[in-house]
């Protein structure tokens, strides 16, 4: 695997892990806020956007892995 591709994959994997953790934290926060009776519409919208971004990152990761496997 080419070094640039490896570096890009590693960076992307790190970003994905961070975003996944952030999403988990937001889900927990929203559940606490809802339990306390707060309006969570804005947080829900932000969470939806984060999930879309995660999906895009994972799609990019899949494409990079396919590219890497075709190079071997």
C-alpha positions as CSV (number, residue, x, y, z in Angstrom):
1,X,0.0,0.0,0.0
2,X,1.3,3.4,-0.9
3,X,2.4,5.6,2.0
4,X,0.1,8.5,1.1
5,X,-2.9,6.1,0.9
6,X,-1.9,4.6,4.3
7,X,-1.5,8.0,5.9
8,X,-4.9,9.1,4.5
9,X,-6.5,5.9,5.8
10,X,-5.0,6.3,9.2
11,X,-6.1,9.9,9.5
12,X,-9.6,9.1,8.4
13,X,-9.9,6.2,10.8
14,X,-8.9,8.6,13.6
15,X,-11.5,11.1,12.5
16,X,-14.1,8.4,12.3
17,X,-13.4,7.2,15.9
18,X,-13.6,10.8,17.2
19,X,-16.9,11.4,15.4
20,X,-18.3,8.1,16.6
21,X,-17.4,9.0,20.2
22,X,-18.9,12.5,19.8
23,X,-22.1,11.0,18.5
24,X,-22.3,8.6,21.4
25,X,-21.8,11.5,23.8
26,X,-24.5,13.6,22.1
27,X,-27.0,10.7,22.2
28,X,-26.4,10.4,25.9
29,X,-26.7,14.2,26.4
30,X,-29.9,14.3,24.4
31,X,-31.4,11.5,26.4
32,X,-30.6,13.3,29.7
33,X,-32.0,16.6,28.4
34,X,-35.2,14.9,27.2
35,X,-35.5,13.1,30.6
36,X,-35.3,16.5,32.3
37,X,-38.0,17.9,30.0
38,X,-35.8,20.1,27.8
39,X,-36.5,20.8,24.1
40,X,-33.8,18.9,22.1
41,X,-34.8,19.9,18.6
42,X,-31.6,21.7,17.9
43,X,-29.4,19.0,19.4
44,X,-31.3,16.4,17.3
45,X,-30.7,18.3,14.1
46,X,-27.0,18.6,14.9
47,X,-26.8,14.9,15.7
48,X,-28.5,14.1,12.4
49,X,-25.8,16.2,10.6
50,X,-23.0,14.4,12.5
51,X,-24.4,11.0,11.5
52,X,-24.5,12.1,7.9
53,X,-20.9,13.2,8.1
54,X,-19.9,9.9,9.7
55,X,-21.6,8.0,6.9
56,X,-19.7,10.1,4.3
57,X,-16.4,9.4,6.1
58,X,-17.1,5.7,6.3
59,X,-17.9,5.7,2.6
60,X,-14.6,7.5,1.9
61,X,-12.9,4.9,4.0
62,X,-14.5,2.0,2.0
63,X,-13.3,3.6,-1.2
64,X,-9.8,4.0,0.0
65,X,-9.7,0.4,1.2
66,X,-10.9,-0.8,-2.1
67,X,-8.3,1.3,-3.8
68,X,-5.6,-0.1,-1.5
69,X,-6.7,-3.7,-2.2
70,X,-6.6,-3.2,-5.9
71,X,-3.0,-2.0,-5.7
72,X,-1.8,-5.2,-4.1
